[in-house]
């Protein structure tokens, strides 16, 4: 008797049947292809730390070739090939595709606009796990810090919660990530006010005519780059005062023009030097003693002689 064995895939029955024919016994054996699963993992390079939930795929066929494409993970860059393929084995532990990522580094820059500098010009920070140091604005003489901005035109202020008491800018994460950006520290010319006060000695037996004019020349010091172009003359009436606004911060000389108010002499001299600072009360006081009680005296006379011209 001749026996023949035939094998088939896609087993649908568990029983084995035989068929006796003239030329022998035919036994048919049926098999099913094994079903397996595979896993896709998303890991940090060097640490194998899980960055995203792994993907599990079930009921795939043994020997099947499958392909998977990476996913985007915010704050991380892919180091592996974008697409990977494997042939599935009977061992699910070996049916693994791993994509490896590296944390991105972002550049944060700090730039001064106007008259000033910053303590730190730039820093590179890990997008997810990094720590920023921030930057402090430092004004040049004659300038003041006007704020941090997100654009070079200085029209979009940064989030006020990012700025500390010392005006240090500390950028914070946006949606869990540090973002590469350029921030601008704006500096503007410091503007100040100066008050000139006019008075007379305590205990004097006279008072100043409220309509009497005293002239003062306010001039920037030649060695002060911020004020050297300033030169103006102002008037104070009687024992009053005047306030000059929008002066560049710096040094000035204030000189009383005594040729104009010759009846009065300023105590301590006709010229004072003052340093004017923004945001402060800046003032000079001139105390004038009256040295001439009259506008004219007996010596203020002139004899005019006229000679007629005959025809």
Secondary structure as GFF3:
##gff-version 3
##sequence-region A 1 311
A	DSSP	beta_strand	3	8	.	.	.	ID=ss1
A	DSSP	beta_strand	17	21	.	.	.	ID=ss2
A	DSSP	beta_strand	24	30	.	.	.	ID=ss3
A	DSSP	beta_strand	35	44	.	.	.	ID=ss4
A	DSSP	beta_strand	50	61	.	.	.	ID=ss5
A	DSSP	beta_strand	65	69	.	.	.	ID=ss6
A	DSSP	beta_strand	76	78	.	.	.	ID=ss7
A	DSSP	beta_strand	83	87	.	.	.	ID=ss8
A	DSSP	three_ten_helix	92	94	.	.	.	ID=ss9
A	DSSP	beta_strand	96	103	.	.	.	ID=ss10
A	DSSP	beta_strand	105	113	.	.	.	ID=ss11
A	DSSP	beta_strand	116	118	.	.	.	ID=ss12
A	DSSP	beta_strand	122	126	.	.	.	ID=ss13
A	DSSP	beta_strand	137	139	.	.	.	ID=ss14
A	DSSP	beta_strand	143	149	.	.	.	ID=ss15
A	DSSP	three_ten_helix	160	162	.	.	.	ID=ss16
A	DSSP	beta_strand	181	189	.	.	.	ID=ss17
A	DSSP	beta_strand	191	199	.	.	.	ID=ss18
A	DSSP	beta_strand	213	220	.	.	.	ID=ss19
A	DSSP	beta_strand	231	237	.	.	.	ID=ss20
A	DSSP	beta_strand	241	248	.	.	.	ID=ss21
A	DSSP	beta_strand	250	256	.	.	.	ID=ss22
A	DSSP	beta_strand	264	266	.	.	.	ID=ss23
A	DSSP	beta_strand	271	276	.	.	.	ID=ss24
A	DSSP	beta_strand	283	290	.	.	.	ID=ss25
###
